[in-house]
Amino acid sequence: MQRMLSLFRSCVDDYDMIREGDRIAVGVSGGKDSLTLLVLLAELKKFYPRPFSLEAFSVDMGLGGMDFGPVAELCERLEVPFHRIETQIGPVLFEYRKEKNPCSLCAKMRRGALGKAITEAGIHKIALGHHRDDAVETFLMSLIYEGRISCFEPVTYLDRSGVTQIRPMLYIPEQAVVHFAEKYRLPVVHNTCPADKHTKREEIKDLVFELNGRYPGLKDKLFGAMQRYPLHNWEMKKPPIP
């Protein structure tokens, strides 16, 4: 826990992610990443010098078979209010539109549902569970598939909605998240999406795994290069923390 919290806080501080009095929504899909994010934010809240509050939001895709009960119980133990957002995103994608490559549209629809819910609740900052491997994979996906050097940003202000997105887990490797979720027996929700594990991201994940085995430390070097370049809004802020 302490090592994870150290990396987590370093990222929060380096990019000035949390301000005093922030109400922060946590996007909880029920996967290992978002559950780890929730637990780490709840732990950070106990001692961080800038007091903030948390609320968890989960988007139900309407596919059936996803039990958010254990997630709600975890939130209760952490004393974090839990909100379940019911949608018909799954049926729209797979039954009505019959999308063959649904991931991009699905992500857009989920972000829309989540953004609407948190703004209606009067919240204007949301934490997302992207870790270091996600950043490296996204960088390579943009390069390979689009011919662009880009990635999502540690802190993103969405001017149309007035919502700020923060990604406090960017310093944490995926394998550490896997071990954390197993050690603390986090209630991971089974993903019932028909497209799960059959995406271009999975192809890139496999490629990165292969290259990192051939060139040890490649993921760390790529992530460091992304910060040194730097990509847009990847410059570290490092404000004085009282």
C-alpha positions as CSV (number, residue, x, y, z in Angstrom):
1,M,0.0,0.0,0.0
2,Q,2.7,2.5,0.9
3,R,4.6,2.1,-2.3
4,M,1.4,2.5,-4.4
5,L,0.4,5.6,-2.3
6,S,3.8,7.1,-2.8
7,L,3.6,6.8,-6.6
8,F,0.0,7.9,-6.5
9,R,0.7,11.1,-4.5
10,S,3.8,11.9,-6.6
11,C,1.6,12.0,-9.7
12,V,-1.1,14.1,-7.9
13,D,1.5,16.6,-6.7
14,D,3.6,16.7,-10.0
15,Y,0.5,17.6,-12.0
16,D,-1.4,19.7,-9.3
17,M,-4.4,17.4,-9.6
18,I,-6.2,18.2,-6.4
19,R,-7.1,21.5,-4.9
20,E,-8.5,22.2,-1.5
21,G,-12.3,21.7,-1.3
22,D,-12.5,19.6,-4.5
23,R,-15.5,17.3,-4.9
24,I,-14.0,14.5,-7.0
25,A,-16.1,11.9,-8.8
26,V,-14.4,8.5,-9.4
27,G,-15.4,6.7,-12.5
28,V,-15.8,3.1,-11.3
29,S,-16.3,0.5,-14.1
30,G,-15.8,-2.4,-11.7
31,G,-12.4,-3.4,-13.2
32,K,-9.2,-3.7,-11.3
33,D,-7.9,-0.2,-12.4
34,S,-10.9,1.8,-11.3
35,L,-11.3,-0.1,-8.0
36,T,-7.6,0.5,-7.2
37,L,-8.1,4.2,-8.0
38,L,-11.0,4.4,-5.6
39,V,-9.2,2.7,-2.8
40,L,-6.0,4.8,-3.2
41,L,-8.0,8.1,-3.4
42,A,-9.9,7.1,-0.2
43,E,-6.6,6.4,1.5
44,L,-5.0,9.7,0.2
45,K,-8.1,11.6,1.5
46,K,-7.2,10.6,5.1
47,F,-3.9,12.6,5.2
48,Y,-3.7,14.8,2.1
49,P,-3.0,18.5,3.1
50,R,-5.7,19.7,0.8
51,P,-9.0,18.3,2.0
52,F,-11.3,16.9,-0.7
53,S,-14.4,14.7,-0.9
54,L,-15.2,11.7,-3.1
55,E,-18.2,10.1,-4.8
56,A,-18.2,7.0,-7.0
57,F,-20.1,6.6,-10.2
58,S,-20.6,3.4,-12.2
59,V,-22.2,3.2,-15.7
60,D,-24.4,0.2,-16.2
61,M,-24.2,-0.6,-19.9
62,G,-27.5,-2.5,-19.9
63,L,-26.0,-5.7,-21.0
64,G,-27.1,-7.7,-17.9
65,G,-24.9,-10.0,-15.8
66,M,-22.9,-7.2,-14.2
67,D,-23.4,-7.1,-10.4
68,F,-22.4,-3.8,-8.9
69,G,-23.5,-4.9,-5.4
70,P,-20.0,-5.7,-4.2
71,V,-18.7,-2.4,-5.5
72,A,-21.5,-0.6,-3.6
73,E,-20.4,-2.5,-0.5
74,L,-16.8,-1.5,-0.9
75,C,-17.9,2.1,-1.3
76,E,-19.8,1.8,1.9
77,R,-16.8,0.5,3.8
78,L,-14.7,3.4,2.4
79,E,-17.4,5.9,3.3
80,V,-17.7,7.0,-0.3
81,P,-21.2,7.7,-1.7
82,F,-22.0,5.3,-4.7
83,H,-24.1,6.2,-7.7
84,R,-25.2,3.6,-10.4
85,I,-26.0,5.1,-13.8
86,E,-28.4,2.9,-15.7
87,T,-28.1,3.1,-19.6
88,Q,-29.0,1.1,-22.7
89,I,-25.6,1.7,-24.3
90,G,-24.9,-2.0,-24.8
91,P,-28.2,-2.8,-26.6
92,V,-27.9,0.3,-28.7
93,L,-24.4,-0.8,-29.9
94,F,-24.8,-4.5,-30.3
95,E,-28.6,-5.0,-31.1
96,Y,-29.8,-1.8,-32.8
97,R,-26.6,-0.5,-34.5
98,K,-24.8,-3.9,-34.7
99,E,-21.4,-2.2,-34.5
100,K,-18.5,-4.3,-35.6
101,N,-15.9,-1.9,-34.0
102,P,-17.9,-0.5,-31.1
103,C,-15.1,0.6,-28.7
104,S,-14.7,4.3,-29.8
105,L,-18.5,5.0,-29.8
106,C,-19.0,3.0,-26.6
107,A,-16.3,5.1,-24.8
108,K,-17.9,8.3,-26.1
109,M,-21.4,7.2,-24.9
110,R,-20.1,6.1,-21.5
111,R,-18.2,9.4,-21.1
112,G,-21.4,11.3,-22.0
113,A,-23.5,9.4,-19.5
114,L,-20.8,9.8,-16.8
115,G,-20.3,13.5,-17.5
116,K,-24.1,14.2,-17.5
117,A,-24.5,12.4,-14.1
118,I,-21.6,14.2,-12.3
119,T,-22.5,17.7,-13.6
120,E,-26.1,17.1,-12.5
121,A,-24.7,16.3,-9.1
122,G,-22.8,19.5,-9.1
123,I,-19.3,17.9,-9.5
124,H,-16.8,19.3,-11.9
125,K,-13.7,17.0,-11.4
126,I,-13.5,13.3,-12.2
127,A,-10.7,10.8,-11.5
128,L,-10.1,8.1,-14.2
129,G,-8.1,4.9,-13.7
130,H,-5.6,5.0,-16.5
131,H,-2.2,3.6,-15.4
132,R,1.3,3.9,-16.9
133,D,0.8,1.0,-19.3
134,D,-2.4,2.6,-20.6
135,A,-0.5,5.8,-21.4
136,V,2.3,3.9,-23.3
137,E,-0.3,1.8,-25.2
138,T,-2.3,4.9,-26.1
139,F,0.8,6.7,-27.3
140,L,1.7,3.8,-29.6
141,M,-1.8,3.4,-30.9
142,S,-1.9,7.0,-32.0
143,L,1.5,6.6,-33.6
144,I,0.8,3.3,-35.4
145,Y,-2.8,3.7,-36.4
146,E,-3.1,7.4,-36.9
147,G,0.5,8.6,-37.5
148,R,0.2,11.1,-34.7
149,I,2.4,11.7,-31.6
150,S,-0.3,12.1,-28.9
151,C,-1.8,10.7,-25.8
152,F,-4.5,11.6,-23.3
153,E,-3.3,14.2,-20.7
154,P,-2.7,13.8,-17.0
155,V,-5.1,16.7,-16.4
156,T,-7.7,17.6,-19.0
157,Y,-10.1,20.5,-18.8
158,L,-13.3,20.0,-20.9
159,D,-14.5,23.5,-21.7
160,R,-17.9,22.3,-23.1
161,S,-18.9,20.7,-19.8
162,G,-16.7,22.5,-17.4
163,V,-15.4,19.2,-16.1
164,T,-11.7,18.5,-15.3
165,Q,-10.4,15.0,-15.8
166,I,-7.4,13.8,-13.6
167,R,-5.5,10.6,-14.0
168,P,-3.6,10.0,-10.7
169,M,-2.4,6.4,-11.5
170,L,-0.1,7.3,-14.4
171,Y,3.0,6.5,-12.4
172,I,1.8,3.0,-11.4
173,P,2.5,0.1,-13.8
174,E,-0.3,-2.3,-14.6
175,Q,1.3,-5.3,-12.9
176,A,1.4,-3.4,-9.6
177,V,-2.4,-2.8,-10.0
178,V,-2.9,-6.5,-10.6
179,H,-1.0,-7.4,-7.4
180,F,-2.8,-4.7,-5.4
181,A,-6.3,-5.9,-6.5
182,E,-5.4,-9.5,-5.7
183,K,-3.8,-8.6,-2.3
184,Y,-6.8,-6.5,-1.1
185,R,-9.4,-8.8,-2.8
186,L,-11.1,-6.0,-4.6
187,P,-14.5,-6.9,-5.9
188,V,-13.7,-6.9,-9.7
189,V,-16.9,-7.0,-11.8
190,H,-16.9,-9.4,-14.7
191,N,-17.0,-7.5,-18.0
192,T,-19.9,-8.8,-20.1
193,C,-19.1,-6.7,-23.2
194,P,-19.0,-8.9,-26.3
195,A,-16.0,-7.0,-27.6
196,D,-13.9,-7.5,-24.5
197,K,-10.3,-8.7,-25.3
198,H,-10.9,-8.4,-29.0
199,T,-9.8,-4.8,-29.7
200,K,-6.9,-2.9,-31.3
201,R,-5.8,-2.0,-27.8
202,E,-5.3,-5.6,-27.0
203,E,-3.2,-6.0,-30.1
204,I,-1.0,-3.1,-28.9
205,K,-0.8,-4.5,-25.4
206,D,0.5,-7.8,-26.8
207,L,3.0,-5.9,-29.0
208,V,4.3,-3.9,-26.0
209,F,4.6,-7.0,-23.9
210,E,6.7,-8.7,-26.7
211,L,8.9,-5.7,-27.2
212,N,9.4,-5.2,-23.5
213,G,10.6,-8.8,-23.2
214,R,13.0,-8.2,-26.0
215,Y,14.2,-4.8,-24.8
216,P,13.9,-4.8,-21.0
217,G,12.7,-1.5,-19.6
218,L,11.2,-0.3,-22.8
219,K,7.9,0.7,-21.2
220,D,9.7,2.9,-18.6
221,K,11.8,4.5,-21.3
222,L,8.8,5.2,-23.5
223,F,6.9,6.8,-20.6
224,G,9.9,8.9,-19.7
225,A,10.2,10.0,-23.3
226,M,6.6,11.1,-23.2
227,Q,7.3,13.3,-20.2
228,R,10.5,14.7,-21.5
229,Y,9.2,15.5,-25.0
230,P,6.9,16.7,-23.5
231,L,3.5,15.8,-24.9
232,H,0.8,18.5,-24.7
233,N,0.0,19.3,-21.1
234,W,2.5,16.7,-19.8
235,E,4.8,19.3,-18.3
236,M,5.0,18.7,-14.5
237,K,3.6,21.5,-12.4
238,K,5.0,20.7,-9.0
239,P,3.3,23.4,-7.0
240,P,4.3,24.1,-3.3
241,I,2.2,21.8,-1.1
242,P,1.4,23.3,2.3
